[in-house]
Amino acid sequence: MRMADWLTYADIEQLKRLNRFYGGDCDHHSKHDLICSLLRYMGKKSELKTRMEELTPAQQRFMQLIVLDHSLAYTMEELLAKGRAALDGEEGEPRLFIVEAMKRGWLFPGYSHRTQNLYHIPVDTKEQMTQLFVEPYRDPAYILKEPPSFYRNEEHQMAADLHHFLDFIRKDIVRLTTEGSIYKQQQKQLFKTFIIPEEPIQHKGPRFGFGRRYHLYPDRFSLIYDYAFYKGYFVEEEEGTLRLTETGLGKINNKDLQENREMYRFWVRLYRKPIVHLPIVVRWIGLLGSLGWISVERVYQAVQAWLSPFYYETEQSLFKKIIQMMLHLGVVSLGTQDGQHYLTLTHSGLRWLQGISVFREQVIEDGFIKPTG
């Protein structure tokens, strides 16, 4: 519902409190007059912008977590969780974020039996706030008018290589080392069948935290491997070989058009563990990528505050890893122009980022990722 609708359902005392906060006339006696007075303030984008500029950095983070989530209603537990995320380890009381948002008329308690335990954000307020969050990044200096001279688009290719992997298991005896990895010679044979080939990793440094077999394989293939294992397309036999299951065989024979989408959702769930704020980062990338070919550096400026170092990974390297995996998953295209890097959403990316609430994707089960030592 829009702001006008929520004000209609609000009780007279709540309307009076909002009127005092916004400095409206104090001589309104009817509910209708109060609502009309409030809408003169609360319906203006300029007024909303002023009020948002008054927020502390933590309050800004809290409102981003509410506004950029696709949901329009939240339980108290969900709001408190967003409040803790907004504090990001700082001292503070998460509940105060909720109180402040309600004081400004940005959150309303439900009015019916079905909605009474939920808190709602008016749809027009959400739309205006989203525009205001994005506005500083619309600078034409960072957005290309035409596609760059060179760019990569990997839509649908990860799912295609998943089928190549499953077919490889079907046709060959795939043996594992005592460490649990496919022998490097077989990895090389497998990667030659891929549309997007990789090289087996050389153990020159630690690799951990981004999946069950991340320490054994390069980034893209480790996601393909983990996804296929999680979905039960193959099993790791005790004698040290991979065996295709009936489910996996069915995937080879009947390609699922939704496989790419499901791999994207799995990636969010898997990478949320090391990158705690991945949903808000992905949402920002989607918002800015929908503007056209935007500078990757400009996108980084928008999301940097949501990234925290993870072991040997810095904010910058985590960002690069996210962008690279979104390229592999077919969510974004990456291009180069005059030595600068740019990104935009693919057709699949536009659909998925509008249709999938990444905030609702739960972190992958603890039991799936085994310690790698």
Secondary structure by P-SEA (a helix, b strand, c coil): ccaaaaaaaccaaaaaaaaaaaccccccccaaaaaaaaaaccccaaaaaaaaaaccaaaaaaaaaaaacccccccaaaaaaaaaaaaccccccaaaaaaaaaaaccccccccccccccccccaaaaaaaaaaaacccccccccccccccccccccaaaaaaaaaaaaaaacccccccccccccaaaaaaaaaacccccccccccccccccccccccccaaaaaaaaaaaaaccccccccbbbbbcaaaaaaaaccccaaaaaaaaaaaaaacccccaaaaaaaaaaaaaacccccaaaaaaaccccccccccccaaaaaaaaaaaaaaaccbbbbccccbbbbbbcaaaaaaaaccccccccccccccccccc
